[in-house]
Amino acid sequence: MYFQDGGDAIAMIAEKQGSNRTANYHIFDMTRGAPGAKLSKKSGNYMGKLRGTRNKTEYSLLSSAAMKEQVGAFVFDKVSITKQLKEGQVPRRLHVLLPPLSGSSTPVPVNTNADSDMISRFRNGLVSPGPLLTTKEPTFERGQYRLNFHGRVTTPSVKNFQVVDPGRPREVLAQFGRVEEDKFHLDFRRPLTAFQAFGMALAQFNL
């Protein structure tokens, strides 16, 4: 991940762990990393990880703390076989679960070993401990799903999405989309942090 006004300096790196049966990305803050240094959990710039489930519908963004603490979670709705046969590859609806914010608007991590696990609460229909966002529904026109990215996204892709607060669906809080074969734009604002937005985008690559 690069910040657009940061030149060629890398902001964050996600390294996929190949030995795991489920998606597991270790994420590093490269603004604090020495060039060429080995990336590991013991390095001072390890931020945490994105861990997925086998069915590829649930992802937890965990902090670097020894205790497993969620700083975000991403849940995809399953698309029925009937809808896929009828409409082709359909963008999956994404729910973004965020932890509560402190008085200084800093995310307060949620202990995954407690009943407050964000994904468990969401699946059980309980109130989310923090902000709950969802993807904006695209319109289906001329055989394609469309969203207005106002020029920030130029190439159609099932990975393209916009995130909104369900109570304010016209206000886009984050958007992600393809601009070249291997290049995407990621825009985000409060209540999302850069770490949460990056994890949200990574989840799209394991569908």
C-alpha positions as CSV (number, residue, x, y, z in Angstrom):
1,M,0.0,0.0,0.0
2,Y,1.3,3.4,-1.0
3,F,-0.2,6.8,0.1
4,Q,-0.9,8.7,-3.1
5,D,1.1,11.8,-2.0
6,G,3.9,9.8,-0.6
7,G,5.9,9.2,-3.8
8,D,7.4,5.7,-4.0
9,A,7.6,5.1,-0.3
10,I,5.7,2.0,0.8
11,A,3.2,2.6,3.7
12,M,2.2,-1.0,4.5
13,I,3.0,-4.5,3.3
14,A,0.8,-7.6,3.7
15,E,2.7,-10.9,3.5
16,K,0.5,-14.0,2.9
17,Q,1.5,-17.0,5.0
18,G,1.6,-19.9,2.6
19,S,1.7,-22.7,5.2
20,N,-1.8,-21.9,6.5
21,R,-5.0,-23.6,5.3
22,T,-7.0,-20.4,5.6
23,A,-6.1,-16.9,4.5
24,N,-3.5,-15.4,6.8
25,Y,-1.8,-12.1,6.0
26,H,0.8,-10.5,8.3
27,I,0.8,-6.7,8.0
28,F,3.7,-4.4,8.5
29,D,4.1,-0.6,8.9
30,M,6.8,0.2,6.4
31,T,7.0,3.8,7.6
32,R,8.9,2.4,10.6
33,G,10.6,-0.5,8.8
34,A,14.2,-0.5,7.7
35,P,14.7,-1.0,3.9
36,G,15.6,-4.6,3.2
37,A,14.9,-5.8,6.7
38,K,13.3,-9.2,7.2
39,L,9.6,-9.1,7.9
40,S,8.6,-11.0,11.0
41,K,6.3,-10.8,14.1
42,K,9.4,-9.9,16.1
43,S,10.2,-6.9,14.0
44,G,9.2,-3.6,15.5
45,N,6.9,-2.7,12.6
46,Y,4.5,-5.7,12.8
47,M,1.0,-4.3,13.1
48,G,-1.1,-7.5,13.2
49,K,-2.8,-9.9,10.8
50,L,-5.9,-10.6,8.7
51,R,-7.2,-14.1,9.3
52,G,-9.9,-15.7,7.3
53,T,-12.1,-18.8,7.6
54,R,-12.2,-21.8,5.3
55,N,-15.5,-20.8,3.7
56,K,-13.9,-17.4,2.8
57,T,-16.8,-15.4,4.3
58,E,-15.4,-14.2,7.6
59,Y,-12.2,-12.3,8.3
60,S,-10.8,-10.9,11.6
61,L,-8.3,-8.1,11.6
62,L,-6.1,-8.7,14.7
63,S,-3.7,-6.4,16.5
64,S,-0.1,-7.3,17.3
65,A,-1.0,-7.9,21.0
66,A,-0.2,-11.3,22.5
67,M,-3.9,-11.6,23.4
68,K,-6.1,-12.0,20.3
69,E,-7.7,-8.7,19.9
70,Q,-10.0,-7.7,17.0
71,V,-9.5,-4.2,15.6
72,G,-11.9,-5.0,12.7
73,A,-13.9,-7.8,11.1
74,F,-15.3,-8.3,7.6
75,V,-18.3,-10.6,6.8
76,F,-19.4,-11.4,3.3
77,D,-22.9,-12.6,2.4
78,K,-23.1,-15.8,0.4
79,V,-24.4,-15.5,-3.1
80,S,-26.9,-18.2,-4.1
81,I,-26.2,-20.6,-6.9
82,T,-29.5,-19.5,-8.6
83,K,-28.4,-15.9,-8.6
84,Q,-25.0,-16.7,-10.0
85,L,-26.5,-18.7,-12.8
86,K,-28.9,-15.9,-13.6
87,E,-26.6,-12.9,-13.3
88,G,-23.1,-14.3,-13.6
89,Q,-20.4,-13.2,-11.1
90,V,-22.2,-11.0,-8.6
91,P,-20.4,-8.6,-6.2
92,R,-20.7,-10.0,-2.7
93,R,-22.2,-7.8,0.0
94,L,-19.7,-6.9,2.6
95,H,-20.4,-6.0,6.2
96,V,-17.6,-4.1,8.0
97,L,-17.6,-4.5,11.8
98,L,-15.5,-2.0,13.7
99,P,-14.6,-1.9,17.5
100,P,-15.9,1.0,19.7
101,L,-14.0,4.2,19.7
102,S,-12.4,5.9,22.6
103,G,-13.0,9.5,23.5
104,S,-10.1,10.4,21.3
105,S,-11.6,8.5,18.4
106,T,-9.0,5.7,18.7
107,P,-10.3,2.1,18.1
108,V,-10.6,0.0,21.3
109,P,-9.7,-3.6,20.5
110,V,-12.2,-6.4,21.2
111,N,-11.0,-9.5,23.0
112,T,-11.8,-12.5,20.7
113,N,-11.9,-14.9,23.6
114,A,-14.9,-13.2,25.2
115,D,-18.5,-13.2,24.2
116,S,-18.0,-9.8,22.6
117,D,-16.3,-11.3,19.5
118,M,-17.6,-9.0,16.8
119,I,-18.3,-11.8,14.2
120,S,-20.2,-13.9,16.7
121,R,-22.3,-11.0,17.8
122,F,-23.1,-10.1,14.2
123,R,-24.1,-13.7,13.3
124,N,-26.3,-13.9,16.5
125,G,-28.1,-10.7,15.6
126,L,-26.6,-8.8,18.6
127,V,-25.8,-5.1,18.6
128,S,-22.3,-4.4,17.3
129,P,-20.0,-2.9,20.0
130,G,-18.8,-0.3,17.5
131,P,-19.7,1.1,14.0
132,L,-21.3,-1.2,11.6
133,L,-20.9,-0.4,7.9
134,T,-21.9,-2.2,4.7
135,T,-21.3,-2.0,1.0
136,K,-23.5,0.2,-1.2
137,E,-25.7,-1.7,-3.5
138,P,-24.6,-1.2,-7.2
139,T,-27.1,-0.7,-10.0
140,F,-27.3,-3.4,-12.7
141,E,-27.2,-1.7,-16.2
142,R,-26.4,-3.1,-19.6
143,G,-25.3,-6.4,-18.2
144,Q,-22.9,-4.9,-15.6
145,Y,-23.0,-3.8,-12.0
146,R,-22.2,-0.1,-11.7
147,L,-21.2,2.4,-8.9
148,N,-20.2,6.0,-9.3
149,F,-16.6,6.4,-8.2
150,H,-16.3,9.9,-9.6
151,G,-13.2,9.0,-11.7
152,R,-11.3,7.3,-9.0
153,V,-12.0,3.8,-10.5
154,T,-11.7,3.2,-14.2
155,T,-11.8,-0.6,-14.7
156,P,-14.8,-2.9,-14.1
157,S,-14.1,-5.6,-11.5
158,V,-16.1,-7.7,-9.0
159,K,-13.6,-6.4,-6.4
160,N,-14.8,-2.8,-6.8
161,F,-16.9,-1.6,-3.8
162,Q,-18.1,1.4,-1.8
163,V,-18.8,1.3,2.0
164,V,-21.5,3.4,3.7
165,D,-23.2,3.7,7.0
166,P,-26.7,2.1,6.5
167,G,-28.2,5.2,8.3
168,R,-26.5,7.5,5.8
169,P,-26.4,5.6,2.5
170,R,-25.4,8.6,0.3
171,E,-22.2,9.3,2.3
172,V,-19.4,7.1,1.0
173,L,-16.9,6.3,3.8
174,A,-14.6,4.1,1.8
175,Q,-14.2,2.9,-1.7
176,F,-11.9,0.4,-3.5
177,G,-11.5,-0.3,-7.2
178,R,-9.3,-1.3,-10.0
179,V,-7.5,1.3,-12.1
180,E,-4.9,-1.0,-13.9
181,E,-4.3,-4.7,-14.1
182,D,-2.5,-4.8,-10.8
183,K,-3.2,-1.4,-9.3
184,F,-6.2,-0.3,-7.2
185,H,-7.3,2.9,-5.5
186,L,-8.3,2.8,-1.9
187,D,-10.0,5.8,-0.4
188,F,-11.2,6.0,3.2
189,R,-12.2,8.3,6.0
190,R,-13.2,8.2,9.7
191,P,-14.2,6.0,11.4
192,L,-11.8,3.7,9.4
193,T,-8.1,3.8,10.0
194,A,-5.5,3.0,7.4
195,F,-4.9,-0.4,9.0
196,Q,-8.6,-1.3,8.9
197,A,-9.1,0.0,5.3
198,F,-6.1,-2.0,4.1
199,G,-7.4,-5.2,5.8
200,M,-10.8,-4.6,4.3
201,A,-9.2,-4.4,0.8
202,L,-7.1,-7.5,1.4
203,A,-10.2,-9.6,2.2
204,Q,-11.4,-9.0,-1.4
205,F,-8.4,-10.9,-2.8
206,N,-9.3,-14.2,-1.1
207,L,-12.8,-14.7,-2.5
